[in-house]
Amino acid sequence: MTASGFLSRVILHEIDHLDGILFVDRLEHPKELEKVKFGWE
């Protein structure tokens, strides 16, 4: 399968679920998470 853009991110996200990988596992520096802005903030 070949995908690009948003679809590729969705596919990677779902594969990560199957492999037990979390978003924070992909961060090179955990402090980067502090920069993320969420809609409820």
C-alpha positions as CSV (number, residue, x, y, z in Angstrom):
1,M,0.0,0.0,0.0
2,T,1.2,3.5,-0.7
3,A,-0.3,6.5,1.1
4,S,0.6,10.1,1.5
5,G,-0.6,13.1,3.5
6,F,-3.2,12.7,6.2
7,L,-4.1,9.1,5.2
8,S,-0.5,8.0,5.7
9,R,-0.6,9.5,9.3
10,V,-3.8,7.7,10.0
11,I,-2.4,4.4,8.8
12,L,0.8,4.8,10.8
13,H,-1.3,5.7,13.9
14,E,-3.4,2.5,13.5
15,I,-0.3,0.3,12.9
16,D,1.3,1.8,16.0
17,H,-1.8,0.7,18.0
18,L,-1.3,-2.8,16.8
19,D,2.4,-2.7,17.7
20,G,1.8,-1.1,21.1
21,I,3.6,2.1,20.2
22,L,2.4,5.4,21.7
23,F,2.8,8.9,20.3
24,V,5.3,9.8,23.1
25,D,7.4,6.8,22.1
26,R,8.1,8.5,18.8
27,L,9.3,11.8,20.3
28,E,13.1,12.3,20.2
29,H,12.9,14.6,23.2
30,P,10.0,14.1,25.7
31,K,10.0,17.9,26.4
32,E,8.6,18.4,22.9
33,L,5.2,17.2,24.2
34,E,5.0,20.5,26.2
35,K,4.9,22.4,22.9
36,V,1.8,20.6,21.7
37,K,-1.4,22.7,22.0
38,F,-4.7,21.0,22.5
39,G,-8.1,22.3,21.6
40,W,-9.3,22.5,25.2
41,E,-6.5,24.7,26.4
